[in-house]
Amino acid sequence: MRRPLRRAIAIEVIILMVGGALFLPGGEDLYRFYLPVAQGCPECGYNPWFTSWILFPIQFIPVRYLWAVWVLFTGVTVYWAAERLQTNSAYVLLAFPMMGQMWLGQTDAVLILGLMLIMLSSNPYLRGAGIVLASIKPHIAGPAILILWWYDKERWKTLIVPTAVFLLSLIVWGIDWPIRWWLSRDLNASLPVWGHAAIFPYGLAAFPAIFLVKDTRQKVAIALLAAALSIPSFGIYSYIVFLVFTSPWWALPLSYAWVVAYPCYGNLALRFAWTLPMGLLIYLLWPVMKENRPKIKAAIFRKDETSTA
C-alpha cells in the first residue's frame, strides 16, 4: 500500500472513531478505572500507583468529551508510532485490537509512547521517562523494557528518572505501596473475556526466541509477542502494542480470525485470538529458521549417523 493511500485511510479511521466517540456510548474502562485514578485514587485501578501522576491531566477534560479526546490521543499516537517505525499504519488502525482499544478507552497508547521514547530518544533522561510511561502495565511491556534497558549504552543514566519516580512514590504512599498494590489484585477473580487468549504455560516457550534475532526492534517485538502468548492478563486490546512494531498485510484479516469460532463459542471465541501473536512470531522467526536450515539439517544427520554407529 502506497504511503499517501495508507495515510489517508489512517486519518479517516481516526476521524470516524473520534466521531463515534462523540455520539455513541463507550469508553467503559476509561470512565470506570482510569478517570478515578487520574482524580487521585490510585487504588481504583489495577496499574501501579504512580500511574495517577501520568494520567492526572485527563481529569481536567470535560467528561462529555473525555472519551473522544482519548480516542484521538490513542489514534494519533498509534499512527505516529507506526509511521515512525515504517509499519503500515492503516493495517494497525483497522486491526481488531485497535477497535477494542478505542471502544474500551484503554491506555496502551501510553505504553507505545513510552517504548518509542526508550527506543528513539538520544537523551537518557527522556528514555528514563519512557520507562516510567511503559511501566504502567508491567505485564505487557516489562520484558520489552528490560531488553531496551539492557542494550542501552547509558543504562545507569537511563535509570535515574524511573528511580526518582519510584522513590517519590514511596514517600507519598509509603514504602509498602507496591505490596499493597499487588495484594489488592484479586488473582482468583475470573478474567474478562478480553484476557482469555494467552496459552499459558505453553506460551512461555516463546521467550527464548528473543535470543535468536539480532535486531533490537525485533527482540522487542518478540518479547511483546511472547508476553501476549503467555501472560493471561495480557488483554487482546493490548495486541496493538506489538502491531506497531510489525504488521504485514495478513495481520489485518488474522486479527479477526477468531470470529470464525463465534457461532460455536460466542464471546469466548476471543480465546482463539492467540493466532495473531503466534502468526507474527513465526513470521519474525522464519528468516532465522531459513538461514540456519543447513546447520539444523547437518546437526540432525550428524546425530543420526552417531546413533547408527
N, C-alpha and C positions, 0 to 999 in steps of 0.2 A: 504494500500500500504506500503510495507516494505521500511524502510529508505534508504537503498542503491539504490533501484529502483527509488524512488521519487527524490533522489539526482541526479541520472544520468539523469533523464528526465528534471529536473530543469536546470541543467548545459547545456544540449543540447539545450533547448529552448532559453536560454540566448545567446549561441553561434550563433544560427540561426538568432536571432533578431539582434545581432550586425553585422553579415554578411550581412543581408538585409539592414541595415542602411548604410553600406559602399557602396552599389551598387544601391540602389533604392532611388527615391526622397521621401522626407518626413521631419518630424520634423518642421512642419509649425509654431506651437506656439513657439517652441524654438527659431527659427530664427526671427520671427515677433515680439515677445514680450520680451522674457527673455534675449536674447543676447543684445538688446539695453539697457535694464535695467542694465545688468552687465557692460555695457560700460559707465555708468554714466548718464543715462536718466531714473530716477525712475518713471517719469510720463508717460513713454512709455508703461507701463503695467498696470494691474488692481490691483496689490498687494500693500500692504503698502510700503512706500518708502525705508524703511531700508532693503528691500529685495535685493536692489542693492549691499549692503555690503556682503550679503550671497552668491550671485551669481557671484561676481566680478571675481573669478578665471577662469570662463569659457571663458572670453574674450581673454585669452592667448592661447586657444586651436585653432589650425588652423580650419577655417570654414569648410573646406572639411571633417574633421574628427569629428567635434563637435557633430553632431547627434549620431554618432556611440559611442563616448565616453560617451555621456549622457545616451544612451540606456544601455550601460554596467553598469554605475553607478546605474541606476534605477533597473536593473535586479538583481545586486548583493545585493543592499540594501533590496529589497523585499524578496529575497531568505534568506538573513541573518535574517531579522526580523521574517519571518515565522518560520524558524527553531528554532530561539531563543524562540519563543512563542509556539513551538511544534504544529504549524499548518502545514498542508500538503503543502509544497512549490510548488509541481508540480501542484496541483489544482489551486493555486493562480496565478502562472505564465501562465497557459493555459487559464484562465478565460478571457472573453471578455473585461472587463475593463482594463486588462493589455495590451491587443492589442491596445486599444485606447490610453492608457498611452504612450506606446512606439511609436506609429505612429505619434502622435502629438508632442511628445517631452515635455510632461507636467512635472511639478515639484513636484508631490505628494510624491516622494521618500524622499524629504527634510522633509515633514511633518511626514512621517513614522520614519525617523531618529530622529526627534525631540521628538516624542511621546515615542519612545523607550528609549531615554535618560531620559526623565521625569520619566518613569516607573521603569527603571532598575538601574540607577546610584545611588550610595551611596553618591555622592558628591552633595551638594545643589547647588553649582555654575554650575556644569555640567547640573543639572536638569533645572536651570535657562536658560542656553544656549539652552536646548531642547525646552523651552517655546518660545524662540526667533525664532528658526527654524520652529516650528509648527505653529507659528502665521503669517507666510507669506500668509496663506489662512485662515483667522479667521472664515469665514463662513463654512469651513469644520471642522477645529479642535478646534474652540473656545469652544464649550460645553465640549469636552473631556479634554481640558487644564484646564478648571475650576474645573472639577471633580478631576483630578490628583493633582492640587494645593491644593484643599480643604482637601484632605486626606493626604497631605504631613505634616509630623510631624515638619519639619523645614520650613514651608511655607514662613515665612518672610525672611529667608536667601535665599530661592529659588528665591525670587523676586528681589534680588539685581542686578543680571545680566540684566534681561529684563528692569528693571527700568533705569539702567545706559545707556543701548542702546537707550531707548526711549528719555531720557533727552539729550543725544548726538545728536540724530536726530533732536530735537527741535533747538539745537544750529546751526546745519548745514543747515537745510531747513526752519527754522522759526517756531515759536510756533503755527502757523496756518496751518502747512502742513497736519495734519490729516483732517482738514476741507476741504482744497483744494483737497486732495486725494479723499475724499468722494464725493465732488461736481463734480469732474471730471468724475465720473462714470455715464454713461448715463443709468439711471434706466428705461427709456422709450424705449430704444432700444430693438429690438427683440433678445431673447436668441438664441445662436446657437443650433443646433439640439441636441447636447450633454447635454444641460441643460433643457430638456423638461420632465424629468422623475418624478420630485417631484410632490406630490399630495397635494400641499398647498391649503387650510389651514388644511385639514384633517390629514396630517402627523404630525401636532403639537401634536396630541393626543398621540403620541408615547413617548414623552419626560418623562411623569410621570413614565413610565416603568423603568426608571433608578433606582427608589427607591424600586423596587420590588426584586432586586437582591442584594446580599451582597458582592460578589467578585468585587474588584476594576476593574479588567480587563474586566469583563462582563459589568460593569457600563460604562466603556469607549466605549466598542463595541456598546452598546445600544445607547449611546449618538451620535456616528457616524452614526448609522443606522437611528435614529430619524432625524438627520440633513439631511441625504440623502432623506428621505421621505418628508421633509417639506420645505427645502430651495431651491427655484427654481434655483439658480445659482450653486448648487451642481452638478458638471458635472459627467456624468456616468463614465468617466475615473477615477474619484476620488473614485469610489467604491473600488478601490484597497486598500485604507487606512483601511477600515473595514475588508476586506478579509484577511489581515494578522493576524487579531485577531480571526476570526472564519471562517472556510471554510470547511464544511463537503463535502463529495464527490459529493452530489447532487447540491451543489452550482455551480459547473462547468457547467453542462448542463443548469441549471436555468439561468445562466448569458447570455445564448444565446437564451432564450425562446422568446424574443421579435422578433426574426427572423420570427416566425410563422405569425406575422401580416405584414411582409414586402410586400407581394404581394398586399395587400389592401392599405397600407399607405406609402409605400416607406421608405425613411429615417425617416419619422415621427413615424415609428413603434418603434423607440427608446424610445418614451414616455412611453412604457409599461415595460421598464426596472426596474421600481419600484418593480416588483415582486421579484427581488433578495433581496433587503433590507427588504422587508416585510416578505419573507420566512425565512430569517435569524433571524429576530426579533421574530417571532413565535417560531422558533427553540430554541432560548435562554430563552424564557419565558415559554415554555411548562413544564419543570421540576417544576417551581414555581407554575404553574397552577395545575399541577397534585398533588403536595404536599399539596396544600391548597384546593383541591376539597371537602374534607369532611366539612371544615369550610364554604365554599361557599354554599354547599347544606344545611347545618344546618341553615345558615343565611336566605336562601330563604324560607325554610319550616317554620322557626320561623315567618317570615314576613307574610306568607300565613295564619298561624294559628291566628296571631294577627288581620289580616284584616277580617278573618271569624268571629272571636269572636266579 
